[in-house]
Amino acid sequence: MNPDLAIDLFKTTVVFALYVVAPFLIAMLVVGLLTSLLQSVTSMQEQTLTFIPKLLTMAGLLLLLTPWLLRSLSEFTITVITRMGALGI
């Protein structure tokens, strides 16, 4: 097993994981900032107020991005499996 191929495969996996998770993290960041701004402006310090908008945003984004996620994950899985054959040589 070639260590360079294994390291490259690991690096590709980590970058792909960030690529898949980035839209969700960015959306949660924006919703969290807007909710915090709304709480600061209205002086409403309810802890559960931040949970519902994030939950709804996550559910909506998941429904919206499901085709892209499935396509990306299946392409990545096929690529990784085909590259794993080179690791055994």
C-alpha positions as a Markdown table, in Angstrom:
| # | Residue | x | y | z |
|---|---|---|---|---|
| 1 | Met | 0.0 | 0.0 | 0.0 |
| 2 | Asn | 1.4 | 3.3 | -1.1 |
| 3 | Pro | 1.2 | 5.9 | 1.8 |
| 4 | Asp | 0.9 | 8.8 | -0.7 |
| 5 | Leu | -2.3 | 7.3 | -2.1 |
| 6 | Ala | -3.8 | 6.8 | 1.3 |
| 7 | Ile | -2.9 | 10.3 | 2.4 |
| 8 | Asp | -4.4 | 11.7 | -0.8 |
| 9 | Leu | -7.6 | 9.7 | -0.3 |
| 10 | Phe | -7.9 | 10.9 | 3.2 |
| 11 | Lys | -7.4 | 14.5 | 2.2 |
| 12 | Thr | -9.9 | 14.2 | -0.6 |
| 13 | Thr | -12.4 | 12.7 | 1.9 |
| 14 | Val | -12.0 | 15.6 | 4.4 |
| 15 | Val | -12.3 | 18.3 | 1.7 |
| 16 | Phe | -15.4 | 16.6 | 0.3 |
| 17 | Ala | -17.0 | 16.4 | 3.8 |
| 18 | Leu | -16.4 | 20.2 | 4.1 |
| 19 | Tyr | -17.9 | 20.7 | 0.6 |
| 20 | Val | -21.1 | 18.8 | 1.6 |
| 21 | Val | -21.5 | 20.4 | 5.0 |
| 22 | Ala | -20.7 | 24.0 | 4.0 |
| 23 | Pro | -24.2 | 25.0 | 2.8 |
| 24 | Phe | -25.7 | 23.8 | 6.1 |
| 25 | Leu | -23.1 | 25.5 | 8.2 |
| 26 | Ile | -23.4 | 28.8 | 6.3 |
| 27 | Ala | -27.2 | 28.8 | 6.5 |
| 28 | Met | -27.1 | 28.0 | 10.3 |
| 29 | Leu | -24.6 | 30.8 | 10.8 |
| 30 | Val | -26.8 | 33.3 | 8.9 |
| 31 | Val | -30.0 | 32.3 | 10.7 |
| 32 | Gly | -28.2 | 32.4 | 14.1 |
| 33 | Leu | -26.8 | 35.8 | 13.5 |
| 34 | Leu | -30.2 | 37.2 | 12.3 |
| 35 | Thr | -32.0 | 35.6 | 15.3 |
| 36 | Ser | -29.4 | 37.1 | 17.7 |
| 37 | Leu | -29.8 | 40.5 | 16.1 |
| 38 | Leu | -33.5 | 40.2 | 16.4 |
| 39 | Gln | -33.2 | 39.3 | 20.1 |
| 40 | Ser | -30.8 | 42.1 | 20.7 |
| 41 | Val | -33.1 | 44.7 | 19.1 |
| 42 | Thr | -36.2 | 43.5 | 20.8 |
| 43 | Ser | -34.5 | 42.7 | 24.1 |
| 44 | Met | -36.2 | 39.3 | 24.1 |
| 45 | Gln | -33.9 | 36.8 | 25.6 |
| 46 | Glu | -35.8 | 33.6 | 25.1 |
| 47 | Gln | -33.5 | 30.6 | 24.6 |
| 48 | Thr | -35.9 | 28.6 | 22.6 |
| 49 | Leu | -36.4 | 31.4 | 20.0 |
| 50 | Thr | -33.1 | 30.5 | 18.3 |
| 51 | Phe | -34.0 | 26.8 | 18.0 |
| 52 | Ile | -37.1 | 26.9 | 15.8 |
| 53 | Pro | -35.7 | 29.1 | 13.0 |
| 54 | Lys | -32.6 | 26.9 | 12.8 |
| 55 | Leu | -34.7 | 23.7 | 12.8 |
| 56 | Leu | -37.0 | 25.0 | 10.0 |
| 57 | Thr | -34.0 | 26.3 | 8.0 |
| 58 | Met | -32.2 | 23.0 | 8.3 |
| 59 | Ala | -35.3 | 21.0 | 7.2 |
| 60 | Gly | -36.0 | 23.3 | 4.3 |
| 61 | Leu | -32.4 | 23.2 | 3.2 |
| 62 | Leu | -32.2 | 19.4 | 3.5 |
| 63 | Leu | -35.3 | 19.1 | 1.3 |
| 64 | Leu | -33.9 | 21.6 | -1.2 |
| 65 | Leu | -30.4 | 20.1 | -1.4 |
| 66 | Thr | -31.3 | 16.4 | -1.3 |
| 67 | Pro | -30.9 | 15.7 | -5.1 |
| 68 | Trp | -27.5 | 17.5 | -5.1 |
| 69 | Leu | -26.4 | 15.6 | -1.9 |
| 70 | Leu | -27.4 | 12.2 | -3.3 |
| 71 | Arg | -25.6 | 12.9 | -6.6 |
| 72 | Ser | -22.5 | 14.2 | -5.0 |
| 73 | Leu | -22.3 | 11.4 | -2.4 |
| 74 | Ser | -22.8 | 8.7 | -5.0 |
| 75 | Glu | -20.2 | 10.1 | -7.4 |
| 76 | Phe | -17.8 | 10.4 | -4.5 |
| 77 | Thr | -18.4 | 6.9 | -3.3 |
| 78 | Ile | -17.8 | 5.5 | -6.8 |
| 79 | Thr | -14.6 | 7.5 | -7.1 |
| 80 | Val | -13.3 | 6.4 | -3.7 |
| 81 | Ile | -14.1 | 2.7 | -4.4 |
| 82 | Thr | -12.4 | 2.8 | -7.7 |
| 83 | Arg | -9.3 | 4.5 | -6.2 |
| 84 | Met | -9.2 | 1.9 | -3.3 |
| 85 | Gly | -8.3 | -0.7 | -5.9 |
| 86 | Ala | -5.0 | 1.1 | -6.5 |
| 87 | Leu | -4.2 | 1.0 | -2.7 |
| 88 | Gly | -4.1 | -2.8 | -2.7 |
| 89 | Ile | -1.5 | -3.0 | -5.4 |
